[in-house]
Amino acid sequence: MSKTAAIVLAGGRGTRMKSNVPKQYMLLAGNPVLYYSLKAFEESSVDEIVLVTGEGEEEYCRTHIVEAFGISKVTKIVKGGKERYHSVYQGLLNLDEDTELVLIHDGARPLITPDMIEETITQTRLYGACVVGVPTKDTVKLIGEDGFVETTPDRSRVWIVQTPQSFYYKLIRTAYDKLFETPVQGITDDAMVLERMGDHPIRMVEGSYMNIKITTPEDIQAAEGFLEHEKELQK
């Protein structure tokens, strides 16, 4: 039986948070940031979750997050690598061969929802590869190394990329295998790995402006505001 899996990345150090606590373990409305994304995948149709952590943090995640909050779909907790794409590859290597689809998500994006996950799965079954994102609200400038503006892209075609990014497992696994045969610098998301192969289109799926990544202390405040707003809507 084919499976749908999620790789949740929780290995960031969060240096811009100005805290000794990694951002994925900081409290957001009373719970660890990482808890929220794991809970969303737990409540989705995803069959299993592989959690990729920083070195030495595996037992902490197992005891204080996975077991403490009853996240039953986490089947493996594995050590990540130096860069994000190293950590993703470790996650891919720990999936069974009968995995059909894989969703790759940053654990520092706590406001992902089960509905967004389901839409991502649906689109991946149709197109084979998709990325969640939102249209930019601002005009974007491309600048040269000298700091001067070179051009202004058409704003209607510019999107801000988020996660999850979702693929047929064999497709993204093949792309990552090739990446590690001839490593390159500057890989910042999984779609870029597939783009390097150049032979498979990637579908953009509209996400949510609330699906922010926790990077600075201000992001914690913004996320708490979004959570409070959602709570008021449900009353």
C-alpha positions as CSV (number, residue, x, y, z in Angstrom):
1,M,0.0,0.0,0.0
2,S,1.4,3.4,-1.0
3,K,1.8,6.0,1.6
4,T,1.8,9.8,2.0
5,A,4.6,11.0,4.2
6,A,5.7,14.3,5.7
7,I,9.2,15.4,6.5
8,V,9.1,18.2,9.1
9,L,12.4,20.1,9.5
10,A,13.3,21.2,13.1
11,G,17.0,21.6,13.0
12,G,17.3,25.4,12.8
13,R,19.4,27.4,15.3
14,G,17.4,30.6,15.1
15,T,20.3,33.0,15.6
16,R,18.1,36.0,14.5
17,M,15.8,35.2,17.4
18,K,18.5,36.4,19.8
19,S,17.7,33.5,22.1
20,N,19.6,30.5,23.4
21,V,16.5,28.4,22.7
22,P,16.2,27.2,19.1
23,K,13.2,29.0,17.5
24,Q,11.3,25.7,16.9
25,Y,11.2,25.1,20.7
26,M,10.2,28.6,21.8
27,L,6.8,29.0,23.2
28,L,4.0,30.3,21.0
29,A,0.7,30.9,22.9
30,G,1.9,28.5,25.5
31,N,3.1,25.7,23.3
32,P,6.4,25.0,21.4
33,V,6.4,26.4,17.9
34,L,7.1,22.9,16.5
35,Y,4.0,21.5,18.1
36,Y,1.6,23.4,15.8
37,S,2.9,22.1,12.5
38,L,3.1,18.5,13.8
39,K,-0.5,18.8,15.1
40,A,-1.6,20.0,11.6
41,F,0.0,16.9,9.9
42,E,-1.4,14.7,12.7
43,E,-4.9,15.9,11.9
44,S,-4.4,15.5,8.1
45,S,-4.6,12.4,5.9
46,V,-0.7,12.0,5.9
47,D,0.2,8.5,7.0
48,E,3.5,9.2,8.7
49,I,5.8,12.0,9.8
50,V,9.6,11.9,9.8
51,L,10.9,14.6,12.1
52,V,14.4,15.9,11.4
53,T,16.1,17.6,14.3
54,G,19.4,19.2,15.2
55,E,22.1,16.8,16.5
56,G,21.5,15.8,20.0
57,E,17.9,17.0,20.1
58,E,16.3,13.7,19.1
59,E,15.4,12.6,22.6
60,Y,14.2,16.0,23.6
61,C,11.8,16.1,20.7
62,R,10.6,12.6,21.4
63,T,9.9,13.2,25.1
64,H,8.8,16.8,25.3
65,I,7.0,17.2,22.0
66,V,6.0,14.0,20.2
67,E,5.1,12.0,23.3
68,A,4.0,14.9,25.4
69,F,1.4,16.0,22.8
70,G,0.5,12.6,21.5
71,I,1.7,13.0,18.0
72,S,1.2,9.4,16.9
73,K,2.1,9.7,13.3
74,V,5.8,10.5,14.0
75,T,7.5,7.2,13.0
76,K,11.1,8.4,13.0
77,I,13.2,11.2,14.6
78,V,16.5,11.6,12.8
79,K,19.5,13.9,12.9
80,G,19.7,16.6,10.3
81,G,22.7,17.9,8.4
82,K,24.7,21.1,8.0
83,E,22.4,22.8,5.6
84,R,18.7,22.6,5.1
85,Y,19.0,20.4,2.0
86,H,21.2,18.0,3.9
87,S,18.4,17.6,6.4
88,V,15.8,17.1,3.8
89,Y,18.0,14.3,2.2
90,Q,18.2,12.6,5.6
91,G,14.5,12.7,5.8
92,L,14.1,11.2,2.3
93,L,16.6,8.4,3.0
94,N,14.4,7.4,6.0
95,L,11.2,6.9,4.0
96,D,10.1,3.5,2.9
97,E,10.2,2.6,-0.8
98,D,6.4,2.3,-0.9
99,T,6.1,6.0,-0.1
100,E,4.1,7.6,-3.0
101,L,4.0,11.3,-2.0
102,V,6.1,13.3,0.4
103,L,5.4,16.8,1.8
104,I,8.4,18.7,3.1
105,H,7.7,21.4,5.7
106,D,9.6,23.8,7.8
107,G,8.8,23.2,11.5
108,A,9.2,27.0,12.1
109,R,6.0,27.6,10.0
110,P,3.5,26.8,12.8
111,L,0.3,28.2,11.1
112,I,0.0,25.5,8.4
113,T,-3.5,24.0,8.5
114,P,-4.8,20.5,7.7
115,D,-6.9,22.1,4.9
116,M,-3.8,23.5,3.2
117,I,-2.1,20.1,3.6
118,E,-5.0,18.4,1.9
119,E,-5.0,20.8,-1.0
120,T,-1.3,20.3,-1.4
121,I,-1.8,16.5,-1.6
122,T,-4.6,16.9,-4.1
123,Q,-2.5,19.2,-6.4
124,T,0.5,16.9,-6.2
125,R,-1.5,13.9,-7.3
126,L,-2.5,16.0,-10.4
127,Y,0.8,17.6,-11.2
128,G,3.5,15.6,-9.5
129,A,5.2,18.5,-7.8
130,C,3.8,21.6,-6.1
131,V,4.9,24.5,-3.9
132,V,2.7,26.5,-1.5
133,G,3.1,30.3,-1.8
134,V,1.4,33.6,-2.0
135,P,1.5,36.5,-4.5
136,T,3.8,39.3,-3.4
137,K,2.0,42.4,-2.1
138,D,5.0,44.6,-2.8
139,T,6.9,45.6,-5.8
140,V,10.2,43.6,-6.1
141,K,13.5,44.9,-7.4
142,L,16.4,42.9,-8.7
143,I,19.7,44.5,-7.8
144,G,23.3,44.0,-9.0
145,E,26.3,43.3,-6.9
146,D,27.0,47.0,-6.9
147,G,23.7,47.6,-5.0
148,F,22.0,49.4,-7.9
149,V,18.6,48.3,-9.4
150,E,18.8,46.3,-12.5
151,T,15.2,45.5,-13.3
152,T,11.7,45.3,-11.8
153,P,9.9,42.0,-12.4
154,D,6.2,42.0,-13.2
155,R,4.6,41.9,-9.8
156,S,1.7,39.8,-11.0
157,R,4.1,36.9,-11.7
158,V,6.1,37.1,-8.4
159,W,5.2,34.8,-5.6
160,I,6.6,34.4,-2.1
161,V,7.4,30.7,-1.6
162,Q,6.4,28.9,1.6
163,T,6.1,25.3,2.7
164,P,5.0,22.5,2.4
165,Q,6.5,21.6,-0.9
166,S,5.2,18.4,-2.1
167,F,6.3,15.8,-4.7
168,Y,6.0,12.2,-5.8
169,Y,8.6,10.6,-3.7
170,K,10.6,8.9,-6.5
171,L,10.7,12.2,-8.4
172,I,12.2,14.3,-5.6
173,R,14.4,11.4,-4.3
174,T,16.0,11.1,-7.8
175,A,16.5,14.9,-7.9
176,Y,18.2,14.8,-4.5
177,D,20.3,11.8,-5.4
178,K,21.6,13.7,-8.4
179,L,22.2,16.8,-6.3
180,F,24.5,14.9,-3.9
181,E,26.5,13.5,-6.9
182,T,27.5,17.0,-7.8
183,P,26.8,19.3,-4.9
184,V,26.1,23.0,-5.5
185,Q,25.7,26.0,-3.3
186,G,22.7,28.2,-2.8
187,I,20.0,25.6,-2.5
188,T,17.3,27.3,-0.4
189,D,14.2,25.2,-1.1
190,D,13.2,21.8,-2.5
191,A,11.7,23.1,-5.7
192,M,15.2,24.4,-6.7
193,V,16.5,20.8,-6.5
194,L,13.9,19.7,-8.9
195,E,14.4,22.8,-11.1
196,R,18.0,21.8,-11.6
197,M,16.8,18.7,-13.4
198,G,14.8,20.9,-15.7
199,D,12.3,18.4,-17.0
200,H,9.4,18.5,-14.6
201,P,6.9,21.4,-14.1
202,I,6.2,22.6,-10.6
203,R,2.7,23.8,-9.7
204,M,2.2,26.8,-7.4
205,V,-0.6,26.4,-4.9
206,E,-1.9,29.5,-3.1
207,G,-1.3,29.2,0.6
208,S,-1.9,31.9,3.2
209,Y,-0.3,35.1,4.3
210,M,-0.6,33.7,7.9
211,N,1.7,30.8,7.0
212,I,4.7,32.8,8.2
213,K,8.1,31.5,9.1
214,I,9.3,32.2,12.7
215,T,12.6,34.0,12.2
216,T,12.7,37.0,14.5
217,P,11.0,37.9,17.8
218,E,8.5,40.0,15.9
219,D,7.3,36.9,14.1
220,I,6.3,35.3,17.4
221,Q,4.1,38.3,18.2
222,A,2.6,38.2,14.7
223,A,1.9,34.4,15.0
224,E,0.2,34.9,18.4
225,G,-2.0,37.6,16.9
226,F,-3.0,35.3,14.0
227,L,-3.8,32.5,16.5
228,E,-5.9,34.8,18.6
229,H,-7.8,36.0,15.6
230,E,-8.5,32.4,14.5
231,K,-9.7,31.6,18.1
232,E,-12.1,34.6,18.0
233,L,-13.5,33.5,14.6
234,Q,-14.3,30.0,16.0
235,K,-16.4,31.4,18.9
